[in-house]
Amino acid sequence: MKSSNKPSLVIITNLYPLPWEPNRATFNKQQFELLQDDYDLSILIPVAFPEWFKQRKQIKQSSHTRYIPYFYLPKIGRRFYSVFMFLSIVLHSGIWLKKRNPSTIMASWAFPEAVAASWLSRLYKTKFFFKVHGSDINLHGKIPARSKQILAAANTAQGILSVSKALAHELEIIGVDPKKIKVIYNGVNHDKFGLVHSAKIPNDYCLYIGNLKHDKGVMELIEGFNQIKEQHPNLHLVYAGFGVMHNKLIQYVSAHNLIERVTFLGNVAHDELPAWLSNATALCLPSYNEGVPNVVLESMAAGTPVLATSVGGIPEVVDENICGKLISPKDANAVAKGLNALLSCQWSREKIQQHASQFTWQKNKTQLIEMLNANDNE
């Protein structure tokens, strides 16, 4: 079944574009596609069964991309989610995996993907690696029953990719051997995001890109913007994305007479983001938890300053002397003060882009392949 003489690599991840969510986790797609020159690459994408059933007509399996219906009991026995995922994969694609004859299995997300993948690697006698992103460690790693499973998976892994030093430190706190951890920052497509584009709207605007979730700080952002709207009468706020907080944001806009100042774009295709970013006054991302969000790297590649919270790996990639302002999370006042401080500065597009030039997908690929091949000669 293998399509080439290259070593077979199977990646298991829920963070990947879906037919009904084409903009989901495009950073993973960009990273993994770079491995196709060196590996016979396949992607297994677990999809929660209710969503799988709802979207089943859109699911098209291919020889190298497979969607797995992931059965579990919602909100019950979360410590067993890794068992449910392992069984879901084996029952649905166990024979397919055997035919793929992978030399390496890699998971992208610590729980339950990495735990299930560690068991699969034993079953199919492969090398095993996993990648951690942020919430998979910052949240799941704080819950003993899950952190024990993550640690057990780490103990069997040949290597662990961490997207930031802060996240690597969190892995060490739960007991992971630091020698197994390799910090590899995500990259950005500078040819795509470094161009100048025509403005999408005529107004100055602060831009939020992402899922409209509570822990992304979307309410703090609009509350902070509301505090400074009189000081900056020509400034608008634009949300690109959709999520569970959308209706609450709409209600806030109506209650505070912001209809003329706030725009909701809904989901925006990744190919359209460079134009929105290159013309923004600032990217705003007041998240509660993060690894290293790619939208921050993309903003800097576009030469646009960033207002973000000082969480996770964000301080590792954002130089406040060059690229923007960092604030404390969960604080609308901090958003307001941060915006005022950012708007009072003159930012150099060229200097921001020069700073961002250190984050490339080619560098990411080189470091990742070094990690995957590190034990080959031992």
C-alpha positions in Angstrom: 0.0 0.0 0.0 3.0 2.3 0.5 3.3 4.7 -2.5 7.1 5.2 -2.4 10.4 4.0 -1.0 10.4 6.8 1.5 9.9 5.8 5.2 6.3 5.8 6.1 5.2 8.5 8.7 1.7 8.6 10.1 0.6 11.7 12.0 -2.4 11.6 14.3 -4.0 15.0 15.1 -7.4 16.7 15.6 -5.7 20.0 14.7 -6.1 19.9 10.9 -8.4 21.4 8.3 -11.7 19.7 7.9 -14.0 19.8 4.8 -16.5 21.9 6.8 -13.7 23.8 8.6 -11.1 24.5 5.9 -9.3 27.2 8.0 -8.8 25.0 11.0 -5.2 24.6 12.2 -3.7 25.6 8.9 -0.3 25.9 10.6 -0.2 22.1 11.1 -1.1 21.5 7.5 1.7 23.8 6.3 4.2 22.2 8.6 3.3 18.6 7.8 3.1 19.1 4.1 6.8 20.1 4.1 7.6 16.5 5.2 6.3 15.0 2.0 9.7 15.3 0.3 11.2 13.1 2.9 8.4 10.8 4.1 5.5 8.8 2.7 3.2 10.9 4.8 -0.3 10.0 6.0 -2.6 12.0 8.3 -5.2 10.4 10.6 -7.7 13.0 11.9 -10.0 11.9 14.8 -13.4 13.6 14.5 -15.9 13.5 17.5 -18.6 11.0 16.5 -21.5 13.5 16.7 -19.7 15.9 14.3 -18.6 12.9 12.1 -22.3 11.8 11.8 -23.5 15.3 11.1 -20.9 16.0 8.4 -20.5 12.5 7.1 -21.6 13.4 3.6 -18.6 15.8 3.3 -16.0 13.3 4.4 -13.9 11.9 1.6 -11.3 9.4 2.5 -8.0 9.3 0.5 -5.0 7.1 0.5 -3.1 9.6 2.7 -5.8 11.5 4.6 -8.3 9.6 6.8 -10.9 10.9 9.1 -11.6 8.6 12.1 -15.0 8.6 13.9 -13.9 9.1 17.5 -16.4 7.5 19.9 -16.4 8.6 23.6 -18.8 9.5 26.4 -19.2 13.3 26.5 -18.2 14.9 29.8 -18.0 11.4 31.5 -14.7 9.7 32.4 -12.4 12.0 30.5 -9.4 10.0 31.8 -10.6 7.3 29.5 -10.7 9.4 26.4 -7.3 8.1 25.3 -8.6 4.5 25.5 -11.7 5.5 23.5 -9.4 7.1 20.9 -7.1 4.1 20.7 -10.0 1.8 20.2 -11.7 4.1 17.6 -8.5 4.2 15.5 -7.9 0.5 15.7 -11.5 -0.5 14.9 -11.8 2.0 12.0 -8.3 2.0 10.5 -6.3 -0.7 12.1 -6.0 -2.8 8.9 -5.2 0.4 6.9 -2.4 1.3 9.4 -0.9 -2.2 9.2 -0.8 -1.9 5.4 0.8 1.5 5.7 3.5 -0.2 7.7 4.7 3.1 9.3 8.2 3.4 10.6 7.1 6.4 12.7 3.9 7.5 14.4 3.7 11.1 15.5 0.8 12.7 17.4 0.0 16.4 17.4 -1.7 17.2 20.7 -0.9 15.6 24.0 -4.2 14.2 25.3 -5.7 12.0 24.2 -3.9 11.8 20.8 -0.3 11.3 22.1 -1.4 8.8 24.7 -3.4 6.8 22.1 -0.5 7.1 19.6 2.0 5.8 22.1 -0.1 2.6 22.4 -0.4 2.4 18.6 3.4 2.7 18.3 3.8 -0.4 20.5 1.2 -2.3 18.6 2.7 -1.6 15.3 6.3 -1.5 16.6 7.2 2.0 15.3 9.1 5.0 16.6 6.9 7.5 18.4 7.0 11.3 18.7 4.5 13.9 19.7 4.0 17.6 19.4 2.5 19.8 22.2 0.8 23.1 21.4 -0.4 24.9 24.5 -3.8 24.0 26.0 -3.0 20.3 25.7 -0.4 20.8 28.5 -1.5 24.0 30.2 -5.0 22.5 30.8 -4.8 18.7 30.6 -1.3 18.7 32.2 -2.8 20.2 35.3 -5.3 17.3 35.9 -3.5 14.4 37.6 -5.3 11.6 35.8 -4.4 13.0 32.4 -0.9 14.3 33.2 0.0 10.8 34.4 -1.0 9.5 31.0 0.9 12.2 29.2 4.0 11.5 31.2 3.7 7.8 30.5 3.5 8.6 26.7 6.5 10.9 27.1 8.5 8.1 28.7 8.0 5.9 25.6 8.5 8.7 23.1 11.8 9.1 21.2 11.3 12.9 21.1 8.7 15.6 21.9 8.3 18.8 19.9 7.4 21.8 22.0 6.3 25.0 20.3 7.8 27.2 23.0 10.3 27.2 25.9 7.4 28.0 28.3 5.6 24.9 27.2 8.8 22.8 27.5 9.0 24.0 31.1 5.5 22.9 31.8 6.4 19.4 30.4 9.3 19.3 32.8 7.0 20.2 35.7 4.9 17.1 35.2 8.1 15.0 35.1 9.1 14.7 31.4 12.8 14.2 30.8 14.1 17.5 29.4 16.5 15.7 27.1 13.5 14.4 25.1 12.1 17.9 24.5 13.0 19.9 21.5 11.7 23.5 21.2 10.9 24.2 17.6 9.0 27.4 16.8 6.3 27.3 14.1 7.1 29.1 10.9 5.3 31.5 8.7 5.0 32.0 4.9 6.8 35.3 4.4 6.2 35.3 0.7 2.5 35.2 1.4 2.3 37.5 4.5 5.1 39.9 3.6 3.3 41.5 0.7 1.4 44.9 0.7 -2.3 44.5 -0.2 -5.1 46.9 -0.9 -7.2 47.8 2.1 -10.3 45.7 2.7 -12.1 48.6 4.4 -11.4 52.3 4.5 -11.1 52.6 8.3 -8.2 52.2 10.8 -8.9 49.0 12.7 -7.6 46.6 15.3 -8.0 43.0 14.2 -8.8 39.9 16.1 -8.3 36.5 14.3 -9.4 33.2 15.8 -12.2 31.3 17.4 -14.6 33.5 19.3 -14.1 31.7 22.6 -14.2 33.0 26.2 -10.6 32.0 26.9 -9.3 33.9 23.9 -10.2 37.1 25.7 -12.7 38.3 23.1 -14.9 40.0 25.8 -12.0 41.7 27.4 -11.0 43.0 24.0 -14.3 44.6 23.2 -14.6 46.0 26.7 -11.1 47.5 26.5 -11.9 48.9 23.0 -15.1 50.4 24.4 -13.0 52.3 27.1 -10.9 54.0 24.5 -13.4 54.6 21.7 -13.8 58.3 22.4 -10.0 58.9 22.4 -9.7 57.2 19.0 -12.9 58.1 17.1 -11.7 56.8 13.8 -10.6 53.4 15.1 -12.6 50.3 14.5 -12.5 46.8 15.8 -12.8 43.8 13.5 -13.3 40.2 14.5 -12.4 37.5 12.0 -13.7 34.2 13.1 -16.7 32.5 14.6 -17.5 30.8 17.9 -19.7 30.4 20.9 -19.2 33.9 22.1 -20.5 35.5 18.9 -24.0 36.2 20.2 -22.7 37.6 23.5 -20.4 40.0 21.5 -23.3 41.1 19.4 -25.3 41.8 22.5 -22.5 43.9 23.9 -22.2 45.8 20.7 -25.9 46.7 20.7 -25.9 47.6 24.4 -22.9 50.0 24.1 -23.8 51.6 20.8 -20.9 50.1 19.0 -22.7 49.0 15.8 -20.8 51.5 13.7 -17.4 50.7 15.2 -17.3 46.9 15.4 -17.3 44.5 12.4 -17.8 40.7 12.5 -16.4 39.0 9.4 -17.2 35.5 10.4 -14.7 32.8 9.2 -12.1 34.3 6.8 -10.2 32.1 4.4 -6.5 31.8 5.3 -5.5 33.2 1.9 -7.4 36.4 2.7 -5.7 37.0 6.0 -2.5 38.7 4.6 -4.7 41.6 3.2 -6.5 42.0 6.5 -3.3 41.8 8.5 -1.2 44.1 6.4 -3.7 46.9 6.6 -4.5 46.5 10.3 -3.4 49.1 12.9 -2.7 46.2 15.2 -3.4 42.5 15.8 -5.1 42.0 19.2 -4.9 38.6 20.9 -5.7 38.8 24.6 -5.8 35.0 25.2 -5.7 33.4 28.7 -3.5 30.5 27.5 -1.4 30.0 24.4 1.6 28.1 23.0 2.9 30.3 20.2 -0.1 31.3 18.1 0.7 31.4 14.4 -1.5 34.5 13.9 1.1 36.4 15.9 3.9 35.3 13.7 1.8 36.1 10.6 1.0 39.6 11.9 4.7 40.3 12.4 5.5 38.9 9.0 3.0 41.4 7.6 4.8 44.2 9.6 1.8 44.8 11.8 2.3 45.4 15.5 0.8 43.1 18.1 -1.2 43.5 21.3 -1.1 40.2 23.1 -1.1 38.8 26.6 2.1 37.7 28.2 1.2 34.1 28.4 2.8 30.9 27.1 5.5 31.4 24.4 4.2 34.8 23.2 6.9 36.7 25.2 9.5 34.5 23.5 8.6 35.7 20.0 7.3 39.3 20.5 10.0 41.9 21.2 8.1 44.8 22.8 10.8 47.3 21.6 10.1 46.3 18.0 6.8 44.4 17.6 4.1 45.6 20.0 2.9 45.5 23.6 2.3 42.6 26.0 -0.4 42.8 28.7 -1.8 40.7 31.5 -4.6 38.3 30.7 -8.3 38.5 31.8 -8.2 42.3 32.2 -10.2 44.7 30.1 -8.4 47.6 31.7 -5.1 46.1 30.6 -6.4 45.9 27.0 -7.4 49.6 27.1 -4.1 50.7 28.5 -2.2 48.4 26.1 -4.1 49.7 23.1 -3.5 53.3 24.1 0.2 52.6 24.5 0.5 50.8 21.2 -1.4 53.5 19.4 0.8 56.2 20.8 3.9 54.6 19.3 5.4 54.8 15.8 6.1 51.2 14.6 8.5 50.3 11.8 6.9 47.8 9.4 10.4 46.9 8.1 11.8 46.3 11.6 8.9 44.1 12.6 9.3 42.1 9.4 13.0 41.7 10.0 12.3 40.4 13.5 9.8 38.0 12.1 12.2 36.7 9.5 13.7 34.3 12.0 10.5 32.2 12.0 10.4 30.2 8.8 8.9 26.9 7.8 12.1 25.8 6.2 13.9 26.2 9.5 11.0 24.4 11.2 11.3 21.5 8.7 15.0 21.1 9.2 14.7 21.0 13.0 11.8 18.6 12.9 13.5 16.2 10.5 16.6 16.3 12.7 14.4 15.3 15.7 12.7 12.5 13.8 16.0 11.1 12.6 18.0 11.7 15.8 17.9 8.0 16.9 18.3 6.4 13.5 22.0 5.6 13.9 21.9 4.6 17.6 
